[in-house]
Amino acid sequence: MPPLPLLLVPPPPRVEKMVQEAARIEVETIPPALLRPLGLLFDGPVAKDAENFLAGLQAASFLGARALPATGKRRTPLAWVGIALRGGRNLFADLRGGCWVRGFPAVGRGRELLKVAGLADDLSFSQSLTELGIMEKPGSALYFNFHYDQPTADCARVYILDVAAERLHAFALPVSALAAGKGKG
């Protein structure tokens, strides 16, 4: 599988190092734009830009990173980074930014982007997690954040917060997936 397109601005060093060590894959398969917001979960300071939509959450551990090829329902390659979050509270109440939608969006660009990614419903999302090596079923309270305003447009990004499992799943698709969904919303 060819690597997803890269951004010229590198991700936070600590996050990039975790991807290299924990995933044992080449970082080139994970777009830096997908990783950049995750630095907030590990490094602490609140970003003062549009990438602060995860403010309030804290990482407990790094679950891994993988790149999945286009197969079956997934019409495009998909990069994934998983983070276990510190629990013991209402994770969604801790979020202090971004536009989050509960459940699987039924209309618009969000739905189209999830369809291209092979994540359009709870069954296909669960199958993708199994493909990534996560055998537990996702929780019933899932929140999606679709990041449309991307200054460099190097990838289409979807962040999924699984409140019950206390996990954050970050997915990236090639920019062509974002372009395909623009006319649908």
C-alpha positions as CSV (number, residue, x, y, z in Angstrom):
1,M,0.0,0.0,0.0
2,P,1.5,3.4,-0.9
3,P,1.8,5.8,2.1
4,L,-0.9,8.4,2.7
5,P,0.2,11.9,1.8
6,L,2.4,13.6,4.3
7,L,2.4,17.1,5.8
8,L,5.5,19.3,6.0
9,V,5.0,20.3,9.6
10,P,6.0,17.4,11.9
11,P,3.8,16.1,14.7
12,P,4.8,16.6,18.3
13,P,8.0,14.6,18.9
14,R,6.6,12.6,21.8
15,V,3.6,11.4,19.7
16,E,5.8,10.6,16.7
17,K,8.2,8.6,18.9
18,M,5.3,6.6,20.4
19,V,4.0,5.8,16.9
20,Q,7.4,4.6,15.9
21,E,8.0,2.5,19.0
22,A,4.6,1.1,19.7
23,A,3.4,0.4,16.2
24,R,6.7,-0.7,14.7
25,I,5.6,0.7,11.4
26,E,7.1,3.4,9.3
27,V,5.7,6.8,10.4
28,E,5.2,7.7,6.8
29,T,2.0,5.6,6.7
30,I,0.5,7.8,9.4
31,P,-0.2,11.4,8.3
32,P,1.3,14.0,10.7
33,A,-1.9,16.0,10.5
34,L,-3.7,13.0,12.2
35,L,-1.1,12.9,15.0
36,R,-0.7,16.7,15.6
37,P,-3.9,17.1,17.8
38,L,-3.0,14.0,19.8
39,G,0.0,15.7,21.3
40,L,-2.3,17.6,23.5
41,L,-3.4,14.4,25.2
42,F,0.2,13.5,26.3
43,D,2.0,16.8,26.6
44,G,-0.6,18.7,28.5
45,P,-0.6,22.4,27.3
46,V,-3.8,23.5,25.6
47,A,-3.2,24.5,22.0
48,K,-4.2,28.0,21.1
49,D,-5.3,27.1,17.5
50,A,-8.0,25.2,15.7
51,E,-6.4,21.9,16.8
52,N,-7.5,22.1,20.4
53,F,-10.7,20.1,19.9
54,L,-9.4,17.4,22.3
55,A,-8.7,19.8,25.1
56,G,-9.7,18.4,28.5
57,L,-8.9,14.7,27.6
58,Q,-5.8,13.0,28.9
59,A,-4.2,9.8,27.5
60,A,-3.6,6.8,29.7
61,S,-1.7,4.8,27.1
62,F,-1.1,4.4,23.4
63,L,-3.1,1.5,21.9
64,G,-1.2,1.5,18.6
65,A,-1.1,2.7,15.0
66,R,-1.8,0.8,11.7
67,A,-2.6,1.5,8.1
68,L,-5.3,-0.6,6.5
69,P,-5.5,-1.1,2.8
70,A,-8.7,-0.5,0.7
71,T,-10.8,-3.7,0.9
72,G,-14.5,-4.6,0.8
73,K,-16.6,-1.7,2.2
74,R,-13.5,0.4,2.6
75,R,-13.0,2.1,-0.7
76,T,-9.7,3.9,0.3
77,P,-6.7,3.2,2.5
78,L,-7.3,4.0,6.2
79,A,-4.7,5.0,8.8
80,W,-5.5,4.5,12.5
81,V,-4.1,5.7,15.8
82,G,-5.7,4.5,19.1
83,I,-5.4,6.1,22.5
84,A,-6.7,4.8,25.8
85,L,-8.0,7.7,27.9
86,R,-7.8,8.3,31.6
87,G,-11.2,7.2,33.0
88,G,-13.2,7.6,36.1
89,R,-15.3,10.6,34.8
90,N,-17.5,11.7,32.0
91,L,-15.1,11.9,29.1
92,F,-17.4,13.9,26.8
93,A,-18.0,16.5,29.6
94,D,-14.2,17.0,29.7
95,L,-14.0,18.0,26.0
96,R,-13.6,21.7,25.6
97,G,-13.7,22.3,21.8
98,G,-14.7,21.1,18.4
99,C,-17.9,19.9,16.9
100,W,-18.8,16.4,18.1
101,V,-21.8,14.4,16.9
102,R,-23.2,11.5,18.9
103,G,-23.8,8.3,17.0
104,F,-23.4,7.6,13.3
105,P,-24.3,10.6,11.3
106,A,-27.2,9.9,9.1
107,V,-26.7,12.7,6.5
108,G,-24.2,15.0,4.9
109,R,-20.4,14.9,4.5
110,G,-19.9,13.0,7.7
111,R,-21.9,10.0,6.5
112,E,-20.2,10.0,3.1
113,L,-16.7,10.2,4.7
114,L,-17.6,7.3,7.0
115,K,-18.9,5.2,4.1
116,V,-15.7,5.7,2.1
117,A,-13.7,4.7,5.2
118,G,-15.8,1.6,5.8
119,L,-17.0,3.0,9.1
120,A,-20.6,3.9,8.2
121,D,-22.4,2.0,11.0
122,D,-21.7,0.2,14.3
123,L,-21.1,-3.2,12.6
124,S,-18.6,-1.9,10.0
125,F,-16.9,0.2,12.7
126,S,-16.6,-2.9,14.9
127,Q,-15.2,-5.0,12.0
128,S,-12.6,-2.3,11.4
129,L,-11.6,-2.4,15.0
130,T,-11.3,-6.2,14.8
131,E,-9.1,-5.8,11.7
132,L,-6.9,-3.4,13.8
133,G,-6.5,-6.0,16.5
134,I,-9.1,-4.6,19.0
135,M,-11.4,-7.5,19.9
136,E,-13.7,-5.7,22.3
137,K,-16.9,-4.3,20.9
138,P,-17.2,-0.5,20.8
139,G,-19.4,1.2,23.4
140,S,-22.9,2.5,22.7
141,A,-21.9,6.2,23.2
142,L,-19.7,7.1,20.2
143,Y,-19.0,10.7,19.3
144,F,-17.6,11.7,15.9
145,N,-15.5,14.8,15.1
146,F,-15.1,15.6,11.4
147,H,-12.3,18.0,10.8
148,Y,-13.3,19.8,7.6
149,D,-11.2,23.0,7.8
150,Q,-7.7,21.7,7.2
151,P,-5.3,24.4,6.0
152,T,-3.0,21.9,4.2
153,A,-5.7,19.4,3.2
154,D,-3.1,16.5,3.4
155,C,-5.7,14.0,4.6
156,A,-9.3,13.7,5.6
157,R,-9.5,13.1,9.4
158,V,-12.2,11.5,11.6
159,Y,-11.8,11.3,15.4
160,I,-14.1,8.9,17.3
161,L,-14.5,9.1,21.0
162,D,-15.8,5.9,22.6
163,V,-17.0,7.1,26.0
164,A,-17.8,3.6,27.4
165,A,-14.5,2.1,26.4
166,E,-12.6,5.3,27.3
167,R,-10.8,5.3,23.9
168,L,-10.1,7.7,21.2
169,H,-9.8,6.4,17.6
170,A,-8.1,8.7,15.1
171,F,-8.6,7.8,11.4
172,A,-7.1,9.4,8.3
173,L,-8.0,8.9,4.7
174,P,-6.4,10.3,1.6
175,V,-7.5,13.9,0.6
176,S,-9.4,12.4,-2.3
177,A,-11.9,11.0,0.2
178,L,-12.6,14.5,1.5
179,A,-13.0,15.9,-2.0
180,A,-15.5,13.1,-2.9
181,G,-17.7,13.9,0.1
182,K,-17.9,17.7,-0.5
183,G,-20.7,17.5,-3.0
184,K,-22.8,15.2,-0.7
185,G,-23.3,17.5,2.3
